[in-house]
Amino acid sequence: MNDTNIQDVWMLEPDLLFLNHGSFGSCPRPVLEAQARRREQMERQPVEFFVRRLGAAYDEARAVVARFLGGEADNLAWVPNATSGINAILRSMDLRPGDELLTTDHEYNACRNVLEFAAARADARVVVAEVPFPLSGPEQAVEAIVERVTSRTRLLLVDHVTSQSALVMPIEALVRELRDRDVEILIDGAHAPGMVPIDLGALDVEYYVGNCHKWLCAPKGAGFLHVRDDRQASVRPAIISHGANSTRTDRSRYLIEFDWMGTADPTAVLCVPDALHFMESLLPGGWPELYSRNRDLALAGRRVLCAALDVPPPCPDEMIGAMASLPLPPGERQLPNSALYADPLQDVLLEKWRIEVPIIPWPASPRRMIRISAQVYNRIEQYERLAEALAKVLASNA
Ligand SMILES: Cc1ncc(COP(=O)(O)O)c(C=O)c1O
């Protein structure tokens, strides 16, 4: 597909410069059309769809997605989103007083809340490793995390790609470091599938949670949980339903329970293979070309912004996937009322310049940050326009 056709398949507002694929993704038209066809089947004969067909349809999608992720289909359960998957794991843990749940200060707020909730119920505690940002390399992140592991650490929750700081974390190195430490690992891959290659088999962690609506561009409502088989017996969905006393023996209790969490629209999940194939078909080199094109664009966009704002890149190129964050210039300090999606600079960029890009409060730094995303529909001129807008708005604030 050429660039013009690629632009056309996304439904993004034509006059909007959209540089925030990372927050919620955006689903291309052909995938939404596939979903509409599935919805029609669902509504034409709901009993046939839910009772007689859904199990097999879930299995088909599971097989395709597990292959893409290098995982095992029997380990892959569907959840509506990453938050639900993380809830299932943490609420299933048999925590004891004094146990420690380790995470980083880059963790996404919603997931940090799940840790706090699970810890509070058991009189356990959340330990937060401070990963510097800016940082000089992945080894700084590994060191900051590993030095907080103690004999009480039960689980490490770490993002594959962090949300605010947009770092690709060195998860393979972390897994190697923790292999003999008796610490379970839960990787929050909300941003990773479709942004960076994943090999769940090689990674071999207890738990990996991912979203399909972000960088795989599936419809919203499609996430997954990949639980190693030696942990499946203890993992229960956050929603208990029919599976809890099912007498079926044709598949694991784990899959039976996650496959039915009450009536909901399963078409987003069923369309994940459509999204995978569609995205793969956009460029002649398929997924590898898409990964490297988006990454190259994120890096190029970052160079443009760094030059315009006169700030150095806060992390090495090797820690960048398809997003990049950088601190705003030194004058742009934290504001008392700045919150995610509620920053005056973000509002001006949207209202005056029609640019959607997040300005991020970052408690660990005195300065706020900007995060750019690079999806296949973005172009370098868009980051140049953002740089021009930022330079003008910041100069007029000065
Ligand atoms: C690192 C990380 N974890 C979890 C989530 C939550 O994803 P969801 O809202 O789809 O559950 C996000 C969302 O952006 C995220 O960036």
The ligand as an SDF file (V2000), in Angstrom:
LIG
                    3D

 16 16  0  0  0  0  0  0  0  0999 V2000
    2.0220    0.2980   30.6790 C   0  0  0  0  0  0  0  0  0  0  0  0
    0.5240    0.2290   30.6630 C   0  0  0  0  0  0  0  0  0  0  0  0
   -0.0970   -0.7080   31.3950 N   0  0  0  0  0  0  0  0  0  0  0  0
   -1.4260   -0.8330   31.3990 C   0  0  0  0  0  0  0  0  0  0  0  0
   -2.2110    0.0110   30.6490 C   0  0  0  0  0  0  0  0  0  0  0  0
   -3.6850   -0.1400   30.7460 C   0  0  0  0  0  0  0  0  0  0  0  0
   -4.2390   -0.5350   29.5410 O   0  0  0  0  0  0  0  0  0  0  0  0
   -5.8070   -0.7330   29.4990 P   0  0  0  0  0  0  0  0  0  0  0  0
   -6.4220    0.5650   29.8680 O   0  0  0  0  0  0  0  0  0  0  0  0
   -6.0760   -1.1040   28.0870 O   0  0  0  0  0  0  0  0  0  0  0  0
   -6.1400   -1.8100   30.4650 O   0  0  0  0  0  0  0  0  0  0  0  0
   -1.6210    1.0100   29.8820 C   0  0  0  0  0  0  0  0  0  0  0  0
   -2.4450    1.9170   29.0780 C   0  0  0  0  0  0  0  0  0  0  0  0
   -1.9900    2.7880   28.3990 O   0  0  0  0  0  0  0  0  0  0  0  0
   -0.2140    1.1270   29.8850 C   0  0  0  0  0  0  0  0  0  0  0  0
    0.4140    2.0680   29.1850 O   0  0  0  0  0  0  0  0  0  0  0  0
  1  2  1  0
  2  3  1  0
  2 15  2  0
  3  4  2  0
  4  5  1  0
  5  6  1  0
  5 12  2  0
  6  7  1  0
  7  8  1  0
  8  9  2  0
  8 10  1  0
  8 11  1  0
 12 13  1  0
 12 15  1  0
 13 14  2  0
 15 16  1  0
M  END
$$$$
